[in-house]
Each structure stands twice: as structure tokens, then as C-alpha cells.
Amino acid sequence: MQPNQAPGNDYDFILSGGQQSRPYQNPGDKKKRILMVVAGGALLLMVFAIVFSLIFGGGGTATERLVSLARQQTELMRVADIGVEKARGSDAQNLAAIVKLSVGSNQQELIPLIDRKLPAKELALGENAKTDELLTTAEQNNRFDEAFTELMTQELADYQAALKQAFDASSSASTKKVLNTAYQNTQTILGEAPNPQGE
């Protein structure tokens, strides 16, 4: 201790109440605040995106639903072509011809509603190779007409269910009209389709 220094001066900086230095801030506190602001901003953006998609109908989802229907239609027409070529009985031949005509007509109305181009290659993505295997085996076993009718009836029922889902999800009056027409046409075909067991 120095002779002129009063005792306890070494600790004045702790004991003096008059002059306090800036309170100590943990550098982590600043980082936490920045992270909270960033997280809050991200959350706000997500809320805006959800509200925007609800207000404007979620166009991407609606478009993809219509694209999926167009693919189903393409596959139905492809299988109907096989039926036209290979069916022996008039019932199976008529079913194939009606499906090709009706679904083709519905597709001509549906495709203009899709807000992007659909090349034939993309429409063919709905093709099911197992269908060809099943029909080839049935033909070899001399039961093509029965297998074709059974398969086509199931494919039409699946297509009709997809039409209903798209109709229920759509907010466009013009789209609903096209989907309803396709649904009614499919209902008519299913009502007139021969029983695959011949009963």
C-alpha cells in the first residue's frame, strides 16, 4: 500500500455507488435476440404463404390434380385401344369403343384447363405395364374379354373417384363443369358395362 493512499482504495471501483460502468452483457444475449427476430420473421412468412395459398386456391396442387386426371384418361384410352384390337365379343368391343370415345372427348375439354403444356410423353407417365401383362396372359388363356371388362370397370371406378376428389377440391366453376360432365359420362359407362362374370 502506498503511504498517501487511503486504505480500501484498491476496492473503490467495486464499492463506489456513484459511477457505475455499463452493466455487463453476455454476448450470447445478443445472439439470442437476433435468432428470435429471424425465427419470428420466418414464422410470419410461413403464415403469409399459407394465407396466400388459401385465398388463391393453391394453384399448384389443383394443376397437378388435373394433370393426374389427364394421365388417367390417356391410360384409359390406351387400354381401350387394346380392347378394340383384341376383344372378340361385342360386349367387350363396345365397352372399349365407348371408353375411347367418351374419355377422349372429356380429355379434350380438360387439357385446356391446365395452365401449362402437357406433351404426350408426360401424359404417358400414367401407363401401367402390369395392365399389359395381365391382358397378354388373359389372351393366352383365351379369356381376354372377361379380363379386359373386369380391368376396365376397375380403372373407370378409380377414375370416377379421382374426378370426384378433383371436383370437390376445385373452386373454379368452369373446371367443376368439365369434371362433372366427365363424372356423369363415366357413371353412364359403368352402368352399362357388362358384368365380367356374365351374370
ABEGO torsion letter per residue (X at the ends): XBAABBBGAAAAAAABAABBBBBBBBAAAAAAAAAAAAAAAAAAAAAAAAAAAAAAGGAAAAAAAAAAAAAAAAAAAAAAAAAAAABABAAAAAAAAAAAAAAAAAAAAAAAABABBBBAAAAAAABBAAAAAAAAAAAAAGAAAAAAAAAAAAAAAAAAAAAAAAAAABABAAAAAAAAAAAAAAAAAAAABBBAAGX
